[in-house]
Amino acid sequence: MQPSPPLPRTAAPGHAAPSDWIVRWAHLVPPHGRVLDVACGGGRHLRWFHARGHAVAGVDRSGPEVAALAGLGELVCADIEQGPWPFAGRRFDAVVVTHYLWRPLLPTLVQSVAPGGVLLYETFAHGNGTVGRPSRPDFLLEPGELLGACAGLRIVAYEDGFLPSPERFVQRIAAVRQAPGDAPPRHPLVPPPPG
């Protein structure tokens, strides 16, 4: 059996490509599911999921970044570290977080994953200060910390280690909230073939 071809990582001209981790595990997002991008910045993941037919929502504290994403979906300009969570009581088919860590928000992010939905999270980890920024412990996950934060979800994939080019230490996880009454889950470890 030959491996499935990778999902295309193309980005709109002038925009950054999505994370390899997000692309690798995007097949876990229910078809046409609603995707929330937390600390969305320039919207590389919002744009990527939107182009694949998903309804998207994003939050960032930068007004200009949020304004530049107008027309893609539900966009909220909010300081989620100092103010209230703007999606209180809502759940999403995917919650996507990259290069962002605010520990008090971790339980909220996990609770924001709908039954059958997925949390796709990737950020810097302990050791990153030896190769670059961020280097402050406040912005670096401790070993196994992301696993602990996702204790109520089924872990489909998890990595904690070093990546070259650019050099960085990361933790990343793909974790699914099982729907009540589901048969044993079959979460593919490779994306299905296109078509």
Residue pairs with C-beta under 8 A, 6 or more apart in sequence:
3 190
4 190
4 191
4 192
4 193
5 193
5 194
6 23
6 24
6 191
7 23
7 24
7 26
7 27
7 191
7 194
9 17
9 18
9 20
9 23
10 17
11 17
11 18
11 44
11 47
11 48
12 47
12 51
15 42
15 43
15 44
15 47
16 42
16 44
17 44
18 44
18 45
18 48
19 44
19 45
19 98
19 122
21 98
21 120
21 122
21 159
21 172
21 174
22 45
22 48
22 96
22 98
22 120
22 122
23 48
24 191
25 118
25 120
25 156
25 157
25 174
26 49
26 52
26 94
26 120
26 191
27 188
27 191
27 192
28 94
28 118
28 120
28 156
28 174
28 176
28 187
28 188
29 35
29 49
29 54
29 93
29 94
29 117
29 118
29 120
30 93
30 94
30 116
30 117
31 53
32 53
32 54
32 55
33 54
33 55
33 92
33 93
33 94
33 117
34 54
34 55
34 56
34 57
34 92
34 93
34 94
35 45
35 46
35 49
35 54
35 55
35 56
35 57
35 92
35 93
35 94
35 95
35 96
36 56
36 57
36 58
36 59
36 87
36 92
36 94
36 95
36 96
36 112
37 43
37 45
37 46
37 49
37 56
37 57
37 58
37 59
37 96
37 97
38 58
38 59
38 80
38 95
38 96
38 97
38 100
38 105
38 109
39 59
39 60
39 61
39 80
39 97
39 99
39 100
40 46
40 58
40 59
40 60
40 65
40 66
40 69
40 75
41 60
41 62
41 65
42 65
42 68
43 58
43 65
43 68
43 69
43 72
45 96
45 98
46 56
46 58
46 69
46 72
46 73
47 69
47 72
49 56
49 94
49 96
50 56
50 72
50 73
54 93
54 94
55 73
56 72
56 73
56 74
57 73
57 74
57 75
57 76
57 87
57 92
58 66
58 69
58 72
58 73
58 74
58 75
58 76
59 75
59 76
59 77
59 78
59 80
59 86
59 87
60 66
60 77
60 78
61 77
61 78
61 79
61 80
61 81
62 77
63 77
66 75
66 76
66 77
67 77
69 75
76 86
76 87
78 86
80 86
80 102
80 105
81 102
81 104
81 105
85 105
85 108
87 112
90 112
91 111
91 112
91 113
91 114
91 115
91 117
92 112
92 113
92 114
92 117
93 114
93 116
93 117
93 118
94 113
94 117
94 118
94 119
94 120
95 109
95 112
95 113
95 117
95 118
95 119
95 120
95 121
96 120
96 121
97 109
97 119
97 120
97 121
97 122
97 123
98 121
98 122
98 123
99 122
99 123
99 124
100 123
101 123
101 124
101 138
101 139
101 140
101 141
106 149
107 149
109 119
109 121
110 119
110 149
110 150
110 152
110 153
113 119
113 153
113 175
113 176
113 177
114 177
115 177
115 178
115 179
115 180
116 176
116 177
116 178
116 179
116 182
117 176
117 177
118 156
118 174
118 175
118 176
118 177
119 150
119 153
119 173
119 174
119 175
119 176
119 177
120 173
120 174
121 146
121 150
121 172
121 173
121 175
122 170
122 171
122 172
122 173
123 141
123 170
123 171
123 172
124 134
124 139
124 140
124 141
124 168
124 169
124 170
124 171
125 140
125 141
125 142
125 143
125 160
125 169
125 170
125 171
126 137
126 140
126 141
126 142
126 143
126 169
127 140
127 162
127 169
128 134
128 135
128 140
128 168
128 169
128 170
129 135
129 136
129 140
130 169
131 167
131 168
131 169
132 166
132 167
132 168
134 140
140 169
141 171
143 160
144 160
145 171
146 158
146 160
146 171
146 172
146 173
147 155
147 158
147 173
150 173
150 175
152 177
153 175
153 176
153 177
154 175
154 176
154 177
154 178
154 185
154 187
155 173
155 174
155 175
156 174
156 175
156 176
156 187
156 189
157 172
157 173
157 174
157 189
158 171
158 172
158 173
158 174
158 175
159 170
159 171
159 172
159 173
160 170
160 171
161 169
161 170
162 168
162 169
162 170
163 169
163 170
176 185
176 187
178 185
